[in-house]
Amino acid sequence: MNMYELAFIIKPTIDEDGVKSVVERVTQLVVTGGGEVTSTDIWGRRKLAYLIQKYREGTYVLLQANMIPTFIIGLERSLKLSEDILRHMVIRVDS
């Protein structure tokens, strides 16, 4: 397993409880795929650099997890299909 950072932006129309449930769903995706979430950091609502789907701000979340490299493709597909997530990025952290 490799260490990855997963950053994603949640729509600003989602309230605090909704943000927690979205983060929980993403965490469950990682765990279901055989990964292990080591830390979760909710940065809060921030202004976006440019409009994304007509939104000017979003809630930023950073997850650090140990995952199998072959699982990343399925994870990205699930994140892309989620209506609550505006953007996401998965980066492998070199040790």
N, CA, C and O of each residue as an XYZ file, in Angstrom:
380
protein
N       0.843     -1.187      0.000
C       0.000      0.000      0.000
C       0.880      1.240      0.000
O       1.964      1.265      0.582
N       0.380      2.254     -0.666
C       1.079      3.533     -0.732
C       0.291      4.601      0.014
O      -0.917      4.469      0.212
N       0.976      5.651      0.423
C       0.334      6.778      1.100
C      -0.157      7.771      0.045
O       0.591      8.148     -0.857
N      -1.411      8.188      0.165
C      -2.013      9.142     -0.764
C      -2.657     10.275      0.012
O      -3.072     10.106      1.159
N      -2.735     11.438     -0.631
C      -3.525     12.559     -0.132
C      -4.678     12.752     -1.094
O      -4.484     12.826     -2.308
N      -5.872     12.832     -0.548
C      -7.075     13.044     -1.328
C      -7.678     14.376     -0.895
O      -8.135     14.520      0.239
N      -7.676     15.339     -1.798
C      -8.284     16.642     -1.523
C      -9.550     16.753     -2.361
O      -9.550     16.415     -3.544
N     -10.624     17.225     -1.747
C     -11.846     17.432     -2.513
C     -12.609     18.638     -1.985
O     -12.452     19.047     -0.834
N     -13.448     19.199     -2.868
C     -14.233     20.392     -2.550
C     -15.702     20.005     -2.587
O     -16.185     19.460     -3.579
N     -16.406     20.291     -1.504
C     -17.831     19.982     -1.385
C     -18.635     21.240     -1.716
O     -18.213     22.352     -1.398
N     -19.782     21.063     -2.351
C     -20.642     22.193     -2.732
C     -20.980     23.054     -1.518
O     -21.157     22.528     -0.419
N     -21.071     24.374     -1.704
C     -21.372     25.259     -0.571
C     -22.816     25.163     -0.092
O     -23.138     25.675      0.980
N     -23.685     24.526     -0.852
C     -25.081     24.397     -0.436
C     -25.278     23.311      0.622
O     -26.356     23.195      1.206
N     -24.249     22.528      0.864
C     -24.305     21.457      1.863
C     -24.003     22.048      3.244
O     -23.013     22.760      3.410
N     -24.863     21.751      4.242
C     -24.647     22.266      5.595
C     -23.587     21.435      6.326
O     -23.050     20.479      5.767
N     -23.289     21.803      7.577
C     -22.225     21.140      8.342
C     -22.471     19.648      8.526
O     -21.545     18.847      8.400
N     -23.712     19.268      8.824
C     -24.030     17.850      8.983
C     -23.859     17.109      7.664
O     -23.401     15.967      7.636
N     -24.231     17.766      6.579
C     -24.065     17.171      5.252
C     -22.605     16.991      4.898
O     -22.231     15.992      4.284
N     -21.768     17.960      5.283
C     -20.328     17.862      5.028
C     -19.763     16.658      5.767
O     -18.970     15.897      5.212
N     -20.173     16.486      7.023
C     -19.682     15.343      7.800
C     -20.115     14.027      7.164
O     -19.345     13.067      7.152
N     -21.339     13.967      6.634
C     -21.801     12.726      6.005
C     -21.069     12.463      4.685
O     -20.802     11.307      4.356
N     -20.741     13.518      3.922
C     -19.975     13.332      2.688
C     -18.579     12.816      3.015
O     -18.082     11.904      2.354
N     -17.942     13.397      4.034
C     -16.608     12.945      4.449
C     -16.679     11.491      4.926
O     -15.778     10.699      4.648
N     -17.733     11.149      5.632
C     -17.909      9.776      6.108
C     -18.084      8.804      4.939
O     -17.550      7.695      4.961
N     -18.847      9.234      3.905
C     -19.037      8.390      2.722
C     -17.715      8.148      1.994
O     -17.425      7.027      1.577
N     -16.917      9.206      1.844
C     -15.615      9.061      1.173
C     -14.703      8.161      1.992
O     -13.984      7.333      1.432
N     -14.725      8.314      3.307
C     -13.930      7.457      4.181
C     -14.352      5.995      4.022
O     -13.503      5.106      3.965
N     -15.648      5.748      3.953
C     -16.145      4.382      3.767
C     -15.730      3.815      2.416
O     -15.446      2.622      2.308
N     -15.690      4.658      1.381
C     -15.204      4.211      0.067
C     -13.773      3.710      0.168
O     -13.432      2.659     -0.376
N     -12.940      4.468      0.867
C     -11.529      4.096      1.015
C     -11.405      2.796      1.806
O     -10.654      1.903      1.416
N     -12.134      2.688      2.906
C     -12.058      1.490      3.751
C     -12.603      0.270      3.011
O     -12.047     -0.822      3.127
N     -13.686      0.445      2.252
C     -14.262     -0.653      1.489
C     -13.292     -1.161      0.428
O     -13.269     -2.351      0.114
N     -12.491     -0.249     -0.122
C     -11.510     -0.626     -1.128
C     -10.234     -1.213     -0.550
O      -9.274     -1.439     -1.285
N     -10.207     -1.458      0.723
C      -9.034     -2.066      1.346
C      -8.017     -1.067      1.852
O      -6.899     -1.442      2.205
N      -8.393      0.212      1.893
C      -7.479      1.241      2.374
C      -7.672      1.557      3.839
O      -8.520      0.978      4.518
N      -6.868      2.488      4.306
C      -6.923      2.901      5.707
C      -6.722      4.416      5.768
O      -5.680      4.919      5.349
N      -7.706      5.138      6.284
C      -7.606      6.591      6.416
C      -6.794      6.910      7.657
O      -7.149      6.487      8.757
N      -5.695      7.659      7.489
C      -4.830      7.980      8.617
C      -5.178      9.323      9.242
O      -5.008      9.500     10.448
N      -5.665     10.278      8.440
C      -6.083     11.556      9.012
C      -7.103     12.242      8.102
O      -7.102     12.061      6.884
N      -7.963     13.026      8.725
C      -8.980     13.801      8.014
C      -8.909     15.234      8.514
O      -8.915     15.483      9.719
N      -8.842     16.168      7.582
C      -8.742     17.578      7.942
C      -9.759     18.368      7.125
O      -9.624     18.494      5.908
N     -10.779     18.902      7.801
C     -11.783     19.730      7.129
C     -11.325     21.177      7.249
O     -11.312     21.742      8.342
N     -10.952     21.772      6.126
C     -10.425     23.137      6.119
C     -11.518     24.186      6.230
O     -11.244     25.322      6.617
N     -12.738     23.830      5.901
C     -13.837     24.780      5.978
C     -14.130     25.417      4.626
O     -13.556     25.052      3.601
N     -15.036     26.373      4.661
C     -15.479     27.028      3.435
C     -14.463     28.076      3.003
O     -14.052     28.930      3.788
N     -14.071     27.991      1.740
C     -13.094     28.926      1.162
C     -13.588     29.403     -0.192
O     -14.404     28.751     -0.844
N     -13.080     30.539     -0.592
C     -13.400     31.084     -1.912
C     -12.616     30.318     -2.969
O     -11.435     30.026     -2.782
N     -13.277     29.992     -4.084
C     -12.627     29.283     -5.181
C     -11.868     30.268     -6.061
O     -12.232     31.442     -6.124
N     -10.832     29.816     -6.733
C     -10.038     30.666     -7.614
C     -10.835     31.047     -8.866
O     -10.601     32.102     -9.456
N     -11.772     30.189     -9.265
C     -12.611     30.440    -10.432
C     -13.940     29.715    -10.226
O     -14.053     28.852     -9.355
N     -14.935     30.066    -11.024
C     -16.250     29.454    -10.898
C     -16.187     27.973    -11.253
O     -15.584     27.589    -12.255
N     -16.809     27.158    -10.429
C     -16.970     25.733    -10.717
C     -18.457     25.436    -10.580
O     -19.019     25.553     -9.491
N     -19.084     25.059    -11.668
C     -20.527     24.773    -11.699
C     -21.328     25.931    -11.107
O     -22.297     25.711    -10.381
N     -20.925     27.156    -11.415
C     -21.573     28.401    -10.976
C     -21.450     28.675     -9.478
O     -22.199     29.491     -8.941
N     -20.521     28.008     -8.800
C     -20.275     28.260     -7.386
C     -18.995     29.070     -7.223
O     -18.021     28.853     -7.944
N     -18.997     29.999     -6.276
C     -17.831     30.832     -6.012
C     -17.036     30.376     -4.788
O     -15.914     30.835     -4.571
N     -17.614     29.473     -3.983
C     -16.915     28.953     -2.811
C     -17.298     27.496     -2.586
O     -18.254     26.988     -3.172
N     -16.528     26.836     -1.721
C     -16.786     25.438     -1.413
C     -16.084     25.055     -0.123
O     -15.244     25.798      0.385
N     -16.434     23.896      0.399
C     -15.827     23.398      1.624
C     -14.698     22.435      1.251
O     -14.923     21.424      0.587
N     -13.492     22.762      1.686
C     -12.305     21.975      1.351
C     -12.061     20.899      2.411
O     -12.200     21.144      3.609
N     -11.694     19.703      1.943
C     -11.395     18.586      2.840
C     -10.123     17.897      2.340
O      -9.945     17.708      1.136
N      -9.239     17.523      3.272
C      -8.020     16.801      2.943
C      -7.987     15.506      3.737
O      -8.055     15.521      4.966
N      -7.882     14.376      3.025
C      -7.784     13.055      3.639
C      -6.417     12.475      3.324
O      -5.947     12.580      2.191
N      -5.780     11.872      4.298
C      -4.550     11.124      4.055
C      -4.868      9.666      4.314
O      -5.448      9.313      5.341
N      -4.476      8.812      3.357
C      -4.846      7.399      3.473
C      -3.800      6.506      2.834
O      -3.087      6.908      1.914
N      -3.725      5.287      3.341
C      -2.935      4.226      2.724
C      -3.886      3.435      1.840
O      -4.884      2.894      2.315
N      -3.569      3.369      0.540
C      -4.455      2.673     -0.401
C      -3.643      1.842     -1.389
O      -2.457      2.079     -1.616
N      -4.323      0.867     -1.961
C      -3.745      0.045     -3.018
C      -3.817      0.854     -4.317
O      -4.869      1.419     -4.615
N      -2.738      0.927     -5.095
C      -2.733      1.747     -6.314
C      -3.837      1.400     -7.319
O      -4.345      2.291     -7.999
N      -4.211      0.136     -7.421
C      -5.247     -0.236     -8.383
C      -6.635      0.254     -7.970
O      -7.538      0.308     -8.804
N      -6.816      0.607     -6.717
C      -8.116      1.088     -6.229
C      -8.366      2.549     -6.599
O      -9.515      2.991     -6.592
N      -7.328      3.299     -6.917
C      -7.444      4.735     -7.157
C      -8.397      5.046     -8.320
O      -9.161      6.007     -8.247
N      -8.357      4.250     -9.377
C      -9.213      4.491    -10.546
C     -10.686      4.400    -10.154
O     -11.479      5.258    -10.544
N     -11.060      3.384     -9.398
C     -12.443      3.229     -8.946
C     -12.864      4.332     -7.989
O     -14.004      4.796     -8.029
N     -11.939      4.753     -7.127
C     -12.230      5.839     -6.186
C     -12.497      7.136     -6.936
O     -13.458      7.846     -6.638
N     -11.644      7.442     -7.911
C     -11.836      8.670     -8.689
C     -13.148      8.640     -9.463
O     -13.811      9.669     -9.593
N     -13.527      7.485     -9.975
C     -14.797      7.362    -10.690
C     -15.964      7.650     -9.751
O     -16.902      8.355    -10.123
N     -15.909      7.108     -8.540
C     -16.981      7.331     -7.568
C     -17.062      8.799     -7.159
O     -18.157      9.340     -7.008
N     -15.906      9.450     -6.979
C     -15.895     10.860     -6.604
C     -16.426     11.741     -7.729
O     -17.103     12.737     -7.477
N     -16.118     11.373     -8.965
C     -16.587     12.142    -10.115
C     -18.110     12.055    -10.253
O     -18.757     13.018    -10.667
N     -18.675     10.898     -9.905
C     -20.118     10.703    -10.018
C     -20.898     11.309     -8.852
O     -22.114     11.476     -8.948
N     -20.228     11.635     -7.772
C     -20.901     12.215     -6.606
C     -21.380     13.624     -6.925
O     -20.616     14.449     -7.426
N     -22.639     13.893     -6.635
C     -23.213     15.207     -6.908
C     -22.803     16.252     -5.879
O     -22.920     17.451     -6.132
N     -22.323     15.806     -4.720
C     -21.961     16.741     -3.653
C     -20.537     17.264     -3.780
O     -20.197     18.267     -3.154
N     -19.700     16.610     -4.573
C     -18.290     16.983     -4.697
C     -18.068     17.737     -6.013
O     -18.382     17.235     -7.092
N     -17.520     18.953     -5.898
C     -17.240     19.766     -7.081
C     -15.974     19.317     -7.793
O     -15.983     19.122     -9.008
N     -14.883     19.151     -7.048
C     -13.591     18.755     -7.606
C     -12.873     17.841     -6.616
O     -13.138     17.872     -5.414
N     -11.968     17.035     -7.141
C     -11.152     16.179     -6.286
C      -9.780     16.012     -6.922
O      -9.604     16.227     -8.121
N      -8.806     15.622     -6.095
C      -7.464     15.375     -6.567
C      -6.807     14.346     -5.652
O      -6.827     14.485     -4.429
N      -6.226     13.317     -6.256
C      -5.522     12.281     -5.505
C      -4.042     12.373     -5.849
O      -3.672     12.356     -7.023
N      -3.202     12.469     -4.837
C      -1.763     12.606     -5.028
C      -1.047     11.551     -4.194
O      -1.368     11.359     -3.022
N      -0.080     10.870     -4.796
C       0.717      9.905     -4.062
C       1.820     10.651     -3.309
O       2.534     11.473     -3.883
N       1.945     10.353     -2.031
C       2.950     10.995     -1.190
C       4.176     10.084     -1.166
O       4.079      8.917     -0.788
N       5.327     10.617     -1.568
C       6.568      9.849     -1.515
C       7.085      9.818     -0.088
O       7.070     10.834      0.607
N       7.543      8.654      0.347
C       8.039      8.559      1.710
C       9.503      8.846      1.799
O      10.075      8.806      2.888
